[in-house]
Amino acid sequence: CNSLININLSNFNTQNVTNMGFMFYGCNSLTNIDLSSFNTQNVTDMRYMFYECELLKSIDLSKFNTKNVSNMSYLFYGCKSLTTIDLSKWNTQNVINMTHMFCGCDSLSKVDFSNNFNTQNVISLNYMFYGCISLTNIDLSSFNTENVLDMSHMFYGCSSLTNIDLSHFNTQKVIDIFRMFY
């Protein structure tokens, strides 16, 4: 779908869908997408969903019900034109994998997490913000890292990041922090 610029999914009935992984994978010409009609209450897998949607500048995912999702790895990987992502209404209590979630989001300057963004079951945060060169500050106060094993390359290449408070991070189970801030 690398030539697809716009797509109308307003009549899609997604109430029984459990897997949205790779849905827009490689749609690197896609500039706009309206997913406001999507019912995601049964979705468990969102990995690679917007992988390399390079021209996507904004996306409204505020109506996504993510309470059953366990895999968000590579979700926004390579979305080079996204400047902000609002995940403040997402319930991530069942997510286990967030590896490479925002990796390569070059223009991303703001990610809005909230208290609903629960990372208590996440075991992998590696490469999560890798190459997010436009991030200057990020609030991760809602993150619970008590079960995380891998934080390697988490902020690798975040060359504009000037402030980050990780004093609340519980790293007792972490076994890999290789190049975390490289």
C-alpha positions as CSV (number, residue, x, y, z in Angstrom):
1,C,0.0,0.0,0.0
2,N,3.0,2.3,-0.4
3,S,1.1,4.6,-2.9
4,L,-2.1,4.9,-0.7
5,I,-2.5,8.6,0.3
6,N,-6.0,8.5,1.9
7,I,-8.4,5.8,3.0
8,N,-12.0,5.9,4.1
9,L,-12.8,3.2,6.7
10,S,-15.9,4.9,8.1
11,N,-18.1,1.9,7.5
12,F,-15.7,-0.8,8.8
13,N,-17.3,-2.9,11.5
14,T,-14.4,-3.9,13.8
15,Q,-16.3,-5.0,16.8
16,N,-15.1,-8.7,16.5
17,V,-11.5,-7.9,15.4
18,T,-8.8,-9.2,17.8
19,N,-5.8,-8.6,15.6
20,M,-4.9,-5.2,14.0
21,G,-1.2,-6.0,13.7
22,F,0.5,-4.9,10.5
23,M,-2.8,-3.2,9.3
24,F,-1.2,-0.2,7.7
25,Y,2.3,-1.6,7.6
26,G,4.5,0.2,5.0
27,C,1.7,2.7,4.0
28,N,4.5,5.3,3.6
29,S,2.4,7.7,1.5
30,L,-0.6,7.8,3.8
31,T,-1.1,11.3,5.0
32,N,-4.5,11.1,6.7
33,I,-6.6,8.3,8.3
34,D,-9.8,8.6,10.3
35,L,-10.2,5.6,12.7
36,S,-12.9,7.2,14.9
37,S,-15.4,4.6,14.0
38,F,-13.1,1.7,14.9
39,N,-14.3,-0.5,17.8
40,T,-11.1,-1.9,19.4
41,Q,-12.6,-3.4,22.5
42,N,-11.6,-7.0,21.5
43,V,-8.2,-6.2,20.0
44,T,-5.3,-7.9,21.7
45,D,-2.5,-7.3,19.0
46,M,-1.6,-3.9,17.6
47,R,2.0,-4.6,16.8
48,Y,3.4,-2.9,13.7
49,M,0.0,-1.3,13.1
50,F,1.3,2.0,11.7
51,Y,4.8,0.8,10.9
52,E,6.6,3.3,8.5
53,C,3.6,5.4,7.8
54,E,6.2,8.1,7.1
55,L,3.9,10.9,5.9
56,L,1.2,10.6,8.6
57,K,1.3,13.9,10.4
58,S,-1.5,13.4,13.0
59,I,-3.7,10.6,14.1
60,D,-6.6,10.7,16.5
61,L,-6.7,7.5,18.5
62,S,-8.6,8.9,21.5
63,K,-11.6,6.5,21.0
64,F,-9.4,3.4,20.9
65,N,-10.2,1.0,23.7
66,T,-6.9,-0.7,24.4
67,K,-7.8,-2.5,27.6
68,N,-7.2,-6.0,26.1
69,V,-4.1,-5.2,24.0
70,S,-1.0,-7.2,25.0
71,N,1.3,-6.3,22.2
72,M,2.1,-2.7,21.1
73,S,5.6,-3.3,19.8
74,Y,6.6,-1.3,16.7
75,L,3.2,0.4,16.8
76,F,4.3,3.8,15.5
77,Y,7.8,2.7,14.3
78,G,9.1,5.0,11.5
79,C,6.2,7.5,11.6
80,K,8.6,10.2,10.8
81,S,6.1,13.0,10.3
82,L,4.0,12.5,13.5
83,T,4.6,15.5,15.8
84,T,2.3,14.7,18.7
85,I,0.6,11.5,19.9
86,D,-2.2,11.7,22.6
87,L,-2.5,8.4,24.4
88,S,-4.0,9.9,27.5
89,K,-7.1,7.8,27.3
90,W,-5.5,4.5,26.6
91,N,-5.7,1.7,29.1
92,T,-2.6,-0.3,28.8
93,Q,-3.0,-2.5,31.8
94,N,-2.5,-5.8,29.8
95,V,0.3,-4.7,27.6
96,I,3.5,-6.9,27.9
97,N,5.5,-5.6,24.9
98,M,6.2,-2.0,24.0
99,T,9.5,-2.5,22.3
100,H,10.3,0.0,19.4
101,M,6.9,1.6,20.0
102,F,8.0,5.1,18.9
103,C,11.3,4.2,17.3
104,G,12.3,6.5,14.4
105,C,9.5,9.1,15.0
106,D,11.9,11.9,14.0
107,S,9.4,14.7,14.3
108,L,7.7,13.6,17.5
109,S,8.0,16.4,20.1
110,K,5.2,15.4,22.5
111,V,3.7,12.1,23.7
112,D,0.8,12.5,26.1
113,F,0.7,9.7,28.5
114,S,-1.7,9.6,31.5
115,N,-2.4,7.7,34.6
116,N,-4.3,5.2,32.4
117,F,-1.1,4.4,30.6
118,N,-0.3,1.6,32.9
119,T,3.0,-0.3,32.3
120,Q,2.8,-2.6,35.3
121,N,2.9,-5.8,33.1
122,V,5.3,-4.6,30.5
123,I,8.6,-6.6,30.3
124,S,10.2,-4.9,27.3
125,L,10.7,-1.1,26.8
126,N,13.8,-1.5,24.6
127,Y,14.2,0.9,21.7
128,M,10.9,2.6,22.8
129,F,12.0,6.1,21.9
130,Y,15.0,5.3,19.8
131,G,15.8,8.1,17.4
132,C,13.1,10.4,18.6
133,I,15.4,13.4,17.8
134,S,12.7,16.1,18.4
135,L,11.7,15.0,21.9
136,T,13.0,17.6,24.4
137,N,11.1,16.5,27.5
138,I,8.9,13.5,28.3
139,D,6.8,12.8,31.3
140,L,7.0,9.2,32.2
141,S,5.6,9.6,35.7
142,S,2.7,7.2,35.0
143,F,5.2,4.4,34.1
144,N,5.4,1.4,36.5
145,T,8.6,-0.5,35.6
146,E,8.5,-3.1,38.3
147,N,8.3,-6.0,35.8
148,V,10.5,-4.6,33.0
149,L,13.5,-6.8,32.0
150,D,14.8,-4.9,29.0
151,M,15.4,-1.1,28.8
152,S,18.2,-1.3,26.3
153,H,18.4,1.5,23.7
154,M,15.3,3.1,25.3
155,F,16.3,6.7,24.6
156,Y,19.1,6.0,22.1
157,G,19.6,8.9,19.8
158,C,17.2,11.2,21.6
159,S,19.6,14.1,20.9
160,S,17.3,16.9,21.9
161,L,16.1,15.4,25.2
162,T,17.2,17.8,27.9
163,N,15.1,16.7,30.9
164,I,13.9,13.3,32.0
165,D,12.9,12.2,35.5
166,L,13.3,8.5,36.1
167,S,13.7,8.6,39.8
168,H,10.5,6.6,40.3
169,F,11.6,3.8,37.9
170,N,11.9,0.4,39.6
171,T,14.8,-1.4,37.9
172,Q,15.0,-4.3,40.3
173,K,14.2,-6.9,37.5
174,V,15.9,-5.1,34.6
175,I,18.7,-7.2,33.1
176,D,19.6,-5.1,30.1
177,I,20.2,-1.3,30.0
178,F,22.8,-1.4,27.2
179,R,23.0,2.0,25.4
180,M,19.9,3.2,27.2
181,F,20.9,6.9,26.8
182,Y,23.5,6.5,24.0
